[in-house]
Amino acid sequence: MQSSLKVIAMCMLLSLAPAALAQTMNFENFPASAVCPDGASGVTQNGLNIIDDTPSPPAAPDSCVLGAANDFPPPGGPGVPTNGSSVMGWCGACGPQSLTLTVTRQDAAPFNLVSIDFSRFAGEGPGTVNITGFPAGGGAPVTVQHLINTDNWVTVDLSALDNVERVEIVHDSYPSIDSLLDNIVTTAAASGSGAGVRPVPVMGSAALWLLCLLIAGFAVRGLRKRR
């Protein structure tokens, strides 16, 4: 019985391990006033950093986190649409230049980009964003293009951008659309993986639990036979 309990305990730890590697920037728990990632420091959360690399027009910042008060500077104003939580507003109509947000890890380690949620200010658009990953150690950048053409939130699969040192999100839709983004989901890159090498897949928690229960069952059965 003790052997089976040890196996189950080990499975619990293993099933939790992959989740510990995930880092998500969801823009929650920021101050009520808008927080804007313009400048060298950017905005940091859960080990991730996002910086607005585009010079702001004189009138207002071109990207800001919508906090509890949902207060984005003009032209959005208070009450722009969100998904029920804090998000980042992105002013595609602020200037005739491509607006760029850069995502990195605070520790400068390589990472895998899993997904990002995108939407737009109600009734605007359509507009495009290019999400480009720059591989750690060099190699050709990989770009995924997403067309924002609905007021609904869409989760964009970005699993093609793995083992990258940084990701650039380029908004190239002036003057058609002001966009929204949320839930930048990443995982740690596999240790020692080189450019263009995908990390070894991790067994899902459900499959891992099933395997562990089978092992525990065999352990209990063997113990009973010995008795």
N, C-alpha and C positions, 0 to 999 in steps of 0.2 A: 504493500500500500504506500509506503514511504517513497519507493522508487517511482510509482505512478504520479504521486503528488509533485515530486521533483521535476518530472518531465513536463507536467502541466504548468508549473511555475516558470520553467524555462521558456515554454511556448508563449506565455503571457509577455515576457520580456522581449522575445524576438518579434512578436506581432506589433509591439509598440515602437520598435526601433525605426522602421521606415518613416513613421509619422513624425518622429523627432527630427528627421532630416529636412522636412518641409518648412519653407519660410514663405509667408504670405503677407503682402502689403495690402491691407483692406481699409486704411485711412480712418479707422475708428479711434476714439479717445483723443482726438486732437482738440485744441481749444475751440470755443464756440465761434470765434471770429475766423475768417478765412486765413488759411496758412498757405503761403505761396512758395513754391520751390525754386524761385528765381535766384540766381547767384551761385557762388561756389559751394555753399553748404548743402543746399537742397533740403529735402524732407527725408527723415529716416524713421523706419519702423521695422521691428522684428528682424533686424540684421540686414535689411535692404535699404538702399538709398536711391532716391529719384531726384534728378536735377533738370531744371528747365534751362536748356542751353541756348534758347532764343532770346535775343535782346528785346526787352519789353517796349512797346510803344509808350509815349509820354502819358497817355490817358490812364492806363491800368496794367497790372500784370496780365500775362497771357495764359496762365494756368494757376489754379488755386484749389486746395482741398476745401470741400464744402463741409463744415463742421456741424455741430448740433443745431445751430441756427440756420443752416443751409444758406449761408450768405456769401454769394459770389459777387465780386465787383462788377460794375457795368462792363458789357451790355447785358449780362445775365440778370443781375438783380436777385433779391430774395425769392425763394420759392421755386427755383428751377427744378426740373424733375430729377429724382434720384430713385434708387431701388429700395428705398426704405432704410438706408444707412448712409453713412458718410461716404462720399465719392470724390473723385477729382474732376473738376470742370476744366475744359480746355477750349480756349477762345480761338477757333480757327478763323474768325472774321476780324481779328485784331490787326493783322498786317499782311502784306502781300508776300511774306517769306514763308518757307516751310518751317513749321514749328516742331522742335525736336525735344523730346524727353529722353534722358539717359538713365538706365537702371543698372546698378551694380550691387555687389555685396559689400558690406562694411569692411569685412576682412580681406577684400580683394581676391577671394578664392573663386575658382570657376564654378558655374552653376548651370542647371538645366531649367529653361523656362517651360512651364507646363501649360499655362493658359492665362488670358486676361479677359475681363468682361468689358464690353463696349456698348455705348448707347449715344444719344444725342439730345440736345435741347429740343423740346417738343415742336414738331412741325418743320424742322430745318432739314437741310441736306438735299440729296445724298452727298457723301464725302468719303474719301479714302484715307487709310492709314497704312504705312509700311512699317512692319516690325522686323528689324534686322538684328541678328545675333552675330557677334564677332568672336570666332573660336579662340579659346585659350591656346597660347603658343603659336598663333598664326593660322593661316589657312584662309580659304575664300569665305567671305561673309554669306550668310543665308538669310533671305528675305521672305516673309510671309505677308501678303497684301490682304487687307480686309476692307470690304465696302460697308460703310455704315448707312443703311437705307431704311431704318425703322426706329420708332421711338422705344421699342422694347429692348431689354437687355439681352445681349448675345454673348455667350462664352466662346471665345475663339481658341481652338486647339493650336498650341504652339510647340508641340512636342518635337518638331523638327529642329528647334533651336536648343541643342544640348551641348554641354561642355563649352560654354561661352564665358568670356571675361566681362562682357557688357552687352546690353541690348539698347538699341536706339529705336524709339517710337516716333515716326515722322508723320505729322499731320500736314497734308498737302492739299487742302480743300478750300483755300481762300477764294471768294468770300462766302462760300455756300453754307457752312455748317459750324456750329459750336458743339464740341463733343464732350462725352463723359466717359470715364474709365474707372474700373474698380477691380479689386481682387487679383492682384498680380501674384500668381502662384509659381513658386520655384522649388526645386529640390537641389541638394548638393550633388555635384558631379562625382562620378566614381573616382576613387583615389588612383592616381597614376594614369588616368585615361588621357590619351593624346588627342590632338585635333582630328576630328572626323571619326573618333572611336566612341561608340555608344556605351553607356554604363551597362553592366550586367543587370538584367531585369530582376527585381525583387519579388519573391513569392507573395501573393496576396494574403491578407490576414485570414480570410475564410479558408483558403486552401491550406495554409499553415496550421490552423486550428484543427482541421480534419486529419492532417497527417499526424499531429501530436496526439490526438485522441486515439488513433489507431495504434501508435507506439505504446501509449499508456495501457491500452487494452491488452496488447500482447504481453506487456510486463506483468500485469495482474494475472493473466492466464498462466504464465510461466511460474509465478510465485505459488499459485494454487497447485500446480502439478508437483512442485518440489515438496509440498506439504503432504 
